[in-house]
Amino acid sequence: MERPGTSHAFEIQIDEREGTTFVLLSGELDMATAPALQEALHAAQHAETSHVIVDLRQLTFLDSFGLRILAAADIAGRDGHVKVSFISGSDSVHRVFEITEMDKRVDWTDAPE
């Protein structure tokens, strides 16, 4: 049951700092919202940046569609596009990476100070 006043709407915020593009995700990343993320990551990986960091700390939900988009960005980064790293999210979000063993394949980084 959802508590009154809570919002799980998916949002993407892009923050560029010192040659790095931060993609901050919040809310629910699922089948309905994954295409927006795919477009944002594609644009980030083809922009004038040296590194893309996807911040998962504010995600409240991640399904297989969202994970597929994140995995595709990681693969593209290994195939010549801009490198992608991830800042780990909540236990429930990180569990999706663990179950699929994606946690062993992607590059994790600490949150910037």
C-alpha positions as CSV (number, residue, x, y, z in Angstrom):
1,M,0.0,0.0,0.0
2,E,1.4,3.4,-0.9
3,R,1.6,6.0,1.8
4,P,-0.1,9.4,1.1
5,G,2.3,12.0,-0.1
6,T,4.9,9.6,-1.5
7,S,5.8,9.7,-5.1
8,H,7.5,7.0,-7.2
9,A,7.4,8.8,-10.5
10,F,10.5,8.1,-12.5
11,E,12.8,11.1,-13.1
12,I,16.2,11.5,-14.8
13,Q,18.5,14.4,-13.9
14,I,21.6,15.1,-15.8
15,D,24.5,16.9,-14.1
16,E,27.8,17.5,-15.9
17,R,30.9,18.2,-13.8
18,E,34.5,18.3,-14.9
19,G,34.2,16.1,-17.9
20,T,31.9,13.6,-16.2
21,T,28.1,13.2,-16.9
22,F,26.1,12.1,-13.8
23,V,22.8,10.5,-14.6
24,L,20.7,10.6,-11.4
25,L,17.7,8.3,-11.4
26,S,14.8,8.4,-9.0
27,G,11.5,6.6,-8.7
28,E,10.5,3.5,-10.4
29,L,12.5,2.2,-13.4
30,D,10.3,-0.3,-15.2
31,M,8.9,-1.2,-18.6
32,A,7.0,2.1,-19.0
33,T,9.9,4.3,-18.0
34,A,12.9,2.4,-19.5
35,P,12.6,4.0,-23.0
36,A,13.2,7.5,-21.5
37,L,16.4,6.2,-19.7
38,Q,17.5,4.5,-23.0
39,E,17.3,7.9,-24.8
40,A,19.1,9.7,-21.9
41,L,21.9,7.2,-21.7
42,H,22.3,7.1,-25.5
43,A,22.6,10.9,-25.6
44,A,25.1,10.9,-22.7
45,Q,27.3,8.3,-24.3
46,H,27.4,10.3,-27.5
47,A,28.1,13.7,-25.9
48,E,31.4,15.4,-25.2
49,T,32.1,13.6,-21.9
50,S,34.7,11.3,-20.7
51,H,32.7,9.2,-18.3
52,V,29.0,8.6,-17.5
53,I,28.1,7.7,-13.9
54,V,24.6,6.4,-13.2
55,D,23.5,7.1,-9.7
56,L,20.9,4.5,-8.5
57,R,20.6,5.7,-4.9
58,Q,17.2,7.3,-5.4
59,L,15.6,4.4,-7.4
60,T,12.7,2.8,-5.5
61,F,12.1,0.0,-8.0
62,L,14.0,-1.7,-10.8
63,D,12.6,-4.4,-13.1
64,S,14.2,-6.4,-15.9
65,F,13.4,-3.8,-18.6
66,G,15.3,-1.2,-16.7
67,L,18.2,-3.5,-16.0
68,R,18.4,-4.4,-19.7
69,I,18.8,-0.7,-20.5
70,L,21.5,-0.3,-17.9
71,A,23.3,-3.4,-19.1
72,A,23.1,-2.1,-22.7
73,A,24.8,1.1,-21.7
74,D,27.5,-0.8,-19.9
75,I,28.1,-3.0,-23.0
76,A,28.2,0.1,-25.2
77,G,30.8,1.6,-22.9
78,R,33.0,-1.4,-23.3
79,D,32.5,-1.4,-27.1
80,G,34.0,2.0,-27.7
81,H,31.4,4.5,-26.5
82,V,31.8,6.5,-23.3
83,K,32.5,4.3,-20.2
84,V,29.6,3.9,-17.8
85,S,29.9,3.3,-14.0
86,F,27.2,2.9,-11.4
87,I,26.7,4.2,-7.9
88,S,24.9,1.4,-6.0
89,G,21.3,1.9,-5.0
90,S,19.1,0.5,-2.2
91,D,19.2,-3.1,-1.2
92,S,16.1,-3.9,-3.2
93,V,17.6,-2.3,-6.4
94,H,21.0,-3.8,-5.9
95,R,19.4,-7.2,-5.3
96,V,18.3,-7.2,-9.0
97,F,21.9,-6.8,-10.0
98,E,22.9,-9.6,-7.7
99,I,20.2,-12.1,-8.8
100,T,21.3,-11.6,-12.4
101,E,25.0,-11.5,-11.6
102,M,25.2,-8.1,-13.3
103,D,26.8,-6.8,-10.1
104,K,29.9,-8.8,-11.1
105,R,30.0,-7.4,-14.7
106,V,29.5,-3.6,-14.3
107,D,31.9,-1.0,-12.9
108,W,30.9,0.3,-9.5
109,T,32.0,3.7,-8.1
110,D,31.6,5.6,-4.9
111,A,29.3,8.7,-4.8
112,P,31.2,11.9,-5.3
113,E,31.7,14.1,-2.2
